[in-house]
Amino acid sequence: MKLINKKVLLALGFLGFGAPALGYTWTFTNVTNKVLLVQVILAGWYNVDSHLGVYFNVVKPGENSDFSWGFGNPRVGHCLSSIRIAELNKDIMGEAMYKKLLVDDRSVYADFSEGGGQKRLLRHPLREVDVVFLQDKLWGMFDARAQKAAAELTGVVAGTIGEAAKLAMAAGATAMTAGAAAPALGAVGAAGAAGAAGTAAAGTTAAAATTAAAGTTAAAGATGIGAMATKGVSAVVKAGTSGAGSMLDFGPMFKALGGIAQPFMELMRRSKCTGRHFDIVEQDSGLTLVTKEK
């Protein structure tokens, strides 16, 4: 009996030795054409003076990044306090440090000297961004296409003709159709994407090519899988205004999916102590985190 009790207690101990002990992991996919600086702040670990508990990763277009700490690390088990994002700024970092960050040279993050890497990273206009929560099938459909778009964006260089072509191809990769009723309309979006890529590669602006890449938009007021079953839905490329560069706009997809951008604090209210994957995308209102409803 004593042996059984010991085994039961041991099993219960391992059950309690779960996520808090093994740590949480927050992963990000950059589905934009911008090099992004992602800052994660841990609750109960942050020191405003030393910036202890503040961690940075640079995520290039189409690439993934994660924040995680192995077993035994003192950071393990700390919940999330904040996620802040900004476009990595070459003028702030300086040419040399900027290039180091692009090859993930961690020495930049560890340089706490005056004018060093850590101080320059903190000078960026880092902000908490809105979050879109998508449930089960909708999240699966969205994320699958976001990953395809990310693959098209890998290696994109901002402000080049190649960027326009990659944006057009990424828009085509996000085309969403569901069910037997969609193929004809889906083909329109696919054909548009191919035409857009060719036009963009020839040196024209992405804006002219993108309407075709977008395919057919969802009917007004229609949301969810039903809308996608009869209409082709995709992100669209928007040409920059007021000097800003072009962007891959996911706003039309959110509208079709019924996804509503909510303040970052909603994430804290729901699950600050839960590991998550986020797709980082853009829409008219700026950068947005998209994640699965849990």
Secondary structure as GFF3:
##gff-version 3
##sequence-region A 1 294
A	DSSP	alpha_helix	2	16	.	.	.	ID=ss1
A	DSSP	alpha_helix	19	22	.	.	.	ID=ss2
A	DSSP	beta_strand	26	30	.	.	.	ID=ss3
A	DSSP	beta_strand	36	42	.	.	.	ID=ss4
A	DSSP	beta_strand	54	59	.	.	.	ID=ss5
A	DSSP	beta_strand	64	67	.	.	.	ID=ss6
A	DSSP	beta_strand	80	87	.	.	.	ID=ss7
A	DSSP	alpha_helix	90	93	.	.	.	ID=ss8
A	DSSP	alpha_helix	95	102	.	.	.	ID=ss9
A	DSSP	alpha_helix	117	122	.	.	.	ID=ss10
A	DSSP	beta_strand	130	134	.	.	.	ID=ss11
A	DSSP	alpha_helix	136	153	.	.	.	ID=ss12
A	DSSP	alpha_helix	161	173	.	.	.	ID=ss13
A	DSSP	alpha_helix	183	201	.	.	.	ID=ss14
A	DSSP	alpha_helix	206	213	.	.	.	ID=ss15
A	DSSP	alpha_helix	224	230	.	.	.	ID=ss16
A	DSSP	beta_strand	236	238	.	.	.	ID=ss17
A	DSSP	beta_strand	247	249	.	.	.	ID=ss18
A	DSSP	alpha_helix	251	257	.	.	.	ID=ss19
A	DSSP	beta_strand	261	262	.	.	.	ID=ss20
A	DSSP	alpha_helix	264	271	.	.	.	ID=ss21
A	DSSP	beta_strand	276	283	.	.	.	ID=ss22
A	DSSP	beta_strand	286	292	.	.	.	ID=ss23
###
